[in-house]
Amino acid sequence: MIGMISGSAFLHATPKHAAARVSEQDVQASLLAEVEGSLGKGIGSKRVTDMRTVLDPMFAALPKNEHGNLEHVTVRYALHRVFVQRHGWSIKGLAAGDDAGAGWNSSTGKGILKDQVPAFIQNLFEQRLGGRGLGLNELAVFAATIEHLVHNEAVGRLGAAMNIHDLLPTSFITPSQADAILDTYMMAYILGEDLATMQLATAQQMTRQMPEVFLAWHDTQKFVREIRQTISTSMETVANVQQGEQLSFATLVRIAETIGDRFGKFQDAECKGLKDSLVKMEDRATGRVRLSDFYRPALEGAWQFQESIGYLRQLGILDESNADEPRVMVVNYLTSQANCIASSDYYSVCCIDECEDLFVHLEKSIVAPEATPSRIAGLITALPSSSISAPRQLSATLRTRLDDIAANHGGTVQLHSRLFAQWMHHAYPRECPYPHMSGTTSQEKADTWSDGNGGDAVATHEELLQFTSVSNTTMGTQPDAAEDIHDLMMWSHEEELLVVRPASQTGGSALSGLRSVVLFGALASVVFGLARTVVAPAGTNDKPEKFMV
């Protein structure tokens, strides 16, 4: 059983090394390898196939352009979701609010900033494919390329860990040596430290301190050793086993890649522990905790829930619809940067968004960007979550709001819209986050926020006292009937669409499918043209459209 970790335990220092870069040639070579794999050659074939399988139901339901493909902003949206779903990775440059498509061309002779790599790859595709958007196969290649680069980064970090322990990639390594290397690797992975310039004594001291810095360290060591044992047994030869179970560098590489792929699911058990703690303090099944209750354990000496009100507000965690009684939205807290681990220059490992599985279920069932209110209501009444049983009856408020959303979109509900995401938050308040309007919140790391605002991301003792002294006299004064619970959760009528398109516009026709297949053939030009490609920034301004309904 994994020990529970508080949000404050995840408030690690930001990486101390300079912003990491990768060469354009390395990015192009990785893309080339995945393109070749998608065409049936090379080891990239399985990775692209796996990505295509995961992306397929999402792609089928997303709004398309006239070519049956995804536009710039929709590509980012899909890729962000697939990495959250697949690994618990929040890829830098893909998450909501990231300015994809801008900045990649600011690369120097030292290469591209790693958080700008998705924009660079997307520009390569968009320039080569003539602005017609990306089909399913191109999207799968794009995703596989990012995964490829992440694995390459893991190899580099592993090599640095071996160098610290004075071992070469040509060395055969005993299990005890492998565990020491992997402990160093995981220390840096969790804290975002740079191993390239670290000395052995420093690495050993930091590793010894990990149980105090990261309370699930011992469980993490167990997780890593289980992976090491499983992979070394399957990969190493009988001769190596007979020689003392020595491991090769290739085996360590596979172990490191597997750790990265699985760590998000592993550490999500801690997130579930956090959720359980918060739900015990919940305000009337609203998925919210009064700030006074949220802070009380910290005031009583616990190490949990110490983020300052300013930082909580910046992350979009507070429901302040009642200004006299701010409340923490449980799922927004869980999925925020407050609970992410540094992990990589390409991504952070964050709590897995439980709403993603619910949404994928809807997309698989509807296979379109929109559906009627009755169709959605029928699916939701039969769709359970980790805290809601099915079948269930939807409240009159939920049904009315669903009809109101549809009335403003020609009679159907657009699935990839802010109002429907808000409706899902009300339907599943413990699983689906409240969707703020773009630009009103920002998922900044604690130190970044503190540096930019001159405040502390951790609440002071005085701040804790201020809010825990708030009277709870309002308890019990609100109606408890199920249909009234929604009045305790903020609701905004402001809409924001992923793509503005005519309601009931159908996609996926035979002609669109044919265009997608033909477009994928254009990837052959990418294979032969990457080495000499020089592209200008896309300059696209296609951002989610906002309006009131």
N, C-alpha and C positions, 0 to 999 in steps of 0.2 A: 504494500500500500504506500503510495507516495505521500510524503508529508505536505501539508498545506503551506502555501507561501502567500504572504500579503502583497498588496500592490506596492507598498513602500519598499519591499525587499527587491523589487524589480527596478528601483530607481538607481540604476548603476551609472557610474560616470560615463560620459560619452567617450568614444575612442580617442586616445591621445595622439595617434599618428596623423600625419598629413592626409588630406583627402586622397583616397586611392584612385589610381587611374589604370586604364587598360589600353593597349595600343589598338589603333584602328585595324591593323593587320590581324590581330588576334580575334577581334570581333568578326571580321570578314571571314577568317578561316573557320570559325565556329559555325557561322551561318552557312558557309559552303559545305561543311561536313553534314549539317542537318538537311540541306537541300538534296545532297547526293543520297543521304539515307532515305529521304522521302520518295526518291525515285527508285528505291529498291537496292541501293548499294551502301555498304559500310555499316558500322555499328549504330549509326543514328536512326536506322530504320525502325527499330522497336520503340525508341523514344518518341518519334514522330507519330507512330501508330497509337501508342498509349495516349498521347496528347489529343489526337484526333477523336479518340473514343470518349474522353472526358469532356471535350469541347462540343461534341456533336449535338446533344440536347439543348445546350445553351445557344449555340449558333442557330439552330432551327427556330428558336423562339425570339431571337433578337431582331429588331427592325433592320431592314436591308435598304440599300440604294437601288436605283433602277437596273443595276447589273446583277442584283441578287447577292451583293457582298456587303461587308461591314465598313462603315466610314471610320474616319480617324479616331474620334472620341469613343466610339463603340468598341473598337479594337482594344483600346486601353482598358475599358470597363470589363471586357470579357477576360483579358489576360490577368487582370487583378483578381478577379473572382476565381479563376482556375487555380492559381497558385495558393490562394487562401484555402480552397477546397482540397487541393492535392497534398500540400505540405504544411499549411499554417504559415506560409511566407507572405509578408507584406513587402512586395517588390518596390524598391525606391524608384520613383519616376512613373509608377503606374497607379498609385492610390489616388483617390478622389482629392482634387486640389493641386496635384502635382502638375507642373506645366510641361507636359510631354510635347515634344515637337519644338521646344525652344531650348537653346543653350548647348546642344551637342556640338555645334559648329564652333564653340569656343575652345575646342581642344587645342592643345599646344603640341610641341614636339614630344612632350612627355605622355601624350595620349589623351583619351577621353575620360572624364570623371565617370566612375562606375554607376552613379545614380542617373547619368545621362545616357547610358547604353540603350535602354529601351527606345528612347527617342531617336537615337542614331539608327538603330535597326529598322524602326518604322519608316524613317525617311528613305532608307535604302529600298525598302519594298515599294513605297508609294511612288518614288521616282521611276523605278523599273517597271511598275505595273500601270503607269500612265494615269494615276489618279482614279482608277476604277474601283478602288477599295480592295479589301482582302477577303478571299473565300476561306472555306473551312481548312483546306490544305495549307494555304499560306499562313493562316492563324496558327495551325499546329506546328509548322516549321518555326515560326516566330517564337512560340512558347518553348519548343525544344531547344532552340538556340540559347535562350536565357538560362535554361536548366543546364545546358552544356557549359556555359561560362561559369555558372555557380560551382559546378563540379571541378572545373579547372582551378578555380580559386581555392577549393578545398585541398587540392593536390599541392598547390603552392604553400598553403599554411601548414600542411602536414610536413612538407620538406623542411620548412623553417623550424618546426618542432623537433624534427630529427637532428637538425644541425645544432640546436641548443644542447641536445644530449650527446653531441659529438659522434653521431652515427651517419653513415652515408646511405643513399638509396640502394647501393649495391650490397649493403650488409644484410645478413640474415639475423633476425631479431628474436630473442626469447620472449615468451609471454609476459614476463615481469618487465622487460624493457619496453615492450609494446604498451603495457598499461601505463608506464611512466610517461611515454610519449603522448599517449592519448589523453592523460590527465592534463598535460601542458596544453595540448590542442584544445580541449574542452574549456579550460580556464580562459584562454584567449577568445574562444568562440562565444562564450557567455558574456564576458566583460567587454568584448570589442577591442581587445588589446592587439598591438602589433608585435609579432614575434621576431620580425626581421632583425631588430636591433637589441633584443632582450638577452640578458646573460642568464646562465643556468641558475645561479644563486637567486636572482630576482624571480625567475619562473617558479622555482621550488618554494620560495617564501610566499608568493601569491597563491600557489596551489594549496599550501598548508592553511591559508586563511579562508579558503573557499567555503568551508562549512559555516562560517560566520557571515560571509558576504552573500552567499546563495544557499538558503536553508535546505534546498533539495539536492545538495551536492552529492551526498552519499547515495541517494536514489539514482542520480545521474550516473555516478560511477558504476553502479550495478547495471543500469541500462546499457552503458557502453561496453562493459565486460561481457554481457550476454551476446551483444552483436559481434564482438571480437571472437568469442568462442564459436558461434554459429558459422560465421564466414570463414574463419581459419580452418575449421573442420571440413568445410565443403570445398575450399580452394587449394589447400596445401597438399602436396604429394605424400604418399605413404612414406617415402624416404625421409622427407623433412620431419614428419611426425615421429619416425623412429630415431631421428637425431635430436630429439628434445623438443619437438613441436615448434621449431623455428619458423618465423613468419617472414615472407618476402615483402618488399616495398609495394608490389602490386596488390598483395592482400591488405596491407594497411590502407592503401588508396580506396579499395572497395569498402573497407570498414568506415572510413571517413565519409565517403559519399552516402553510405546507408544511414549513418548517424544524422547527416544533414537532412536527408529525405524524411526520416522518421521522428526527428526530435520535436517537431511541432505537435504531432499527435501525442507523444510521450508527455510533454510538459502541459498539455491541455488538461491532464488529470488534476494538476494544481489549480488551473482555472476553474474547474468544476468544484474544487474545494472552496475557492473564493466565493463562487456563486452561492454555494450552500450557506456559507456564513452570512452573506448579505440577505438572502431570502428569509433567514430567520429573523432579521430585523425589518422586514418589508412592511410597507404601509398599505394594508388592505388589498393585497393581490394586484397592485398596480405596477409591479416591477420597479418600485421606487423605495428609497430609504431616506427618511428625514435626515438632514445634515447633522442634526443634534445626535441622532442615534449612530450615524456613520462615524462621527468623531469620538463617541464616548469610550470605545475600547482603548483608543490611543491615550486618552486622558487618564485612564485607569492603569496605564503602564504597558499596554500591549503595543506591538510593533506594527499593527495593522492600520490601514486606512488613514494616512497622514497627509495626503495631498492638500495643498492650500486651496482656498476657494477660488483664487485667481487662476490657478492652474487648471482646476476642475472646469471652470467656466470656459477657458480657452479650448479645452479638449471637447467641449460640447456634452459634458456629463451631467450638468445641473438642469433640473426642471425648476425654473423660477417663475412659473405662471402665477404662483402665490408668493409674492415678494417677501412676505413675512415668514414664510416657511419653505426655504429652498430644499429640494430633495435631489438625491443622487439617483440617476437612472442606472439600474444594475447592469444591463447589457451594454450600454454605452461605456460604462466604466470598464467592464471586462475586456472589451474589444479595442480600447484606446491604447495610445502609446505608453500610458502609465503601467501597462502590464506586458510590454514588449521587451525582448532581450536583443542586445546589439547584434550578435551572431555573425554578420557578414557585411561587407561593403555594398553588396547588392540587395540585401533584404534584412528585415527584422523578423524574428519569430514572435508571433502574437497569439493571444487566445483565439481559438477557432470560432468563427461566427456560426452559431447554431442555425441562424436564419437561412444560411446558404443551402442547407439540405432541404429545408421547407420550400425554398424558392425553386430549386432544381426539380423537385417533385411537381410543382405547378407547371414549369416549362416543359417537362416531359409529357405531361397530360394534355396541355393546351397546344403545344407545338405552333405557337403564333405569338406575335407581340401583344395581342390584346384578346380579351374575352368578355362575354356578357357578365353582368353582376350575378345572375343566377348560376352560371357555370362556375364562377369562382367560389361563390357561397357553397355550392354543392361539394366542391373539392375540399374546402377548408373545414367544413363540418366533419369530414371523414379523415382529416389529417392530424394525427397526434404530434405532440412535441415532448421534450423531456419533462415538461411540467403540466401539460394539458392532455387529458384523455380524449379519446374519440370513440364513437361519434358524440357530438355535442350540438347544442342549439346556439346559434349566434344571436346575440342580443339585438333588440330592435335598433339600438343606436348604431351598431356595426352595419346592419343591413341598410339603414337609411343613408349612412355615409358612403357606402359602396355605390348605392344608386346615384347619389349626388356626384360622385367622381365620374361615373359613366355619363351622366347628363351633360357634362362639360366636354365630353370627347365623343360626341356622336352616338352615344348609347353603349359604348364599350369602355372597359377599363384598360388603360395602357399599363402593362405589367412593369415596364422599366421607367417608372415615374416616381416623383417624390411623394405625391399624395397616396399612391398605392403602397409605397414603402411605409408611410406613416400609418396607413390602415393596418398593415401587417404588424406594426409595432403595437397597435391597440389590440389586435387579435391574439398576438403572442408577446405580451409585454416583458417576459423573462428571457425570450430568445431573439427577438428582432429589435435592432437598435432604432432609436428615434432619428429620423433623417433631417438634419438641419439644412438650411439653404446653403448653397455653395458660397464660400468666402466668409461665412459668419463664424466658423470655428477653424482650428488648425491643429493637426496632430504632430505637435512638436515634442521632442524629447525634453525631459525635465531641465537638464542643464542648458539646453538651447533656449528654452523659454525664459529661464532665470536670467541668462546673459542679456537677452533682448529686452526684458521688461524691468530689470532691476529689482525684482521680487524673488522670493524663495518659493520653489515648487513644493516645499514641505511646510505644513502649517506650523505657526508658532504656538507656544503654550497659551498665549493670550487669545489667539484665534480659536483654539480648541475650547477654551473656557467660554468665549463669547457665544458660541453656537450650542454648546451642551447645556448652557443655562437657560436656553429658550424653553418656555413653558409648553407642555404638551396638552394644554386645556382644549385644543381643537380636536383631540382624539375623540372619536365617536360622534362628532357633530355632523359628519358627512353621511349621506345615505349609503347603505351597505348593499342594496339590491344590485344584481349583476349588471343590469342595464344602466346603472348610474355610475359604475366604477370608471367609465370612460370620461366622466366629467372631472375626475381627479387627475387626468392626464392631459397635458396641453395638446391642443389641436390647432393647426394653422391651415388656412385655405390657400396659401401660396403654392403654386405648382411649379415644377421643374421637370422637363422631359429630357431623357437621354438623347432622343432624336425626334424632332418635330416632323410628323408624317400624317397624312390623311387617315382618319380612323377607318378601321375595317379594310385598310389596304392589304391585300393578301400577298404573300411572298412564297417562294419555294416552287414556283411553276417549273414545268419541264424545261422551258426556255432559260429560266434563271439558272437551273441546275447545269444546263449545257454550257452557259457562259462561264460558270464557275470552273468547270472542268477545263475549258479552253484557256481560261485565265491562268490556271495552274501550270499549263504548259509553258507559259511565259517565264516560269522560274528557270528554265534552261538558260535563258539569257543572263539570269543572275549568276548561275554557275560560272559562265565564261566571262562575265563582266565585272565581278566584284573586285578583282585585283587592281583594276585601273579606274574604279568608280570614284568620281568626285561629284558630290551633290550639294545643292544649295538648300538652306533650311526650307521646310515645307511651307511655313508661313500661314498655316491653316488657322482659322479663327473659329472652327466649329466647336463651340462649347455648349453645354446643356442650356436650353432655352428656359427662361423664367417668365411667369405671368400669373396673375391672380385669377381664380375661378370662384 
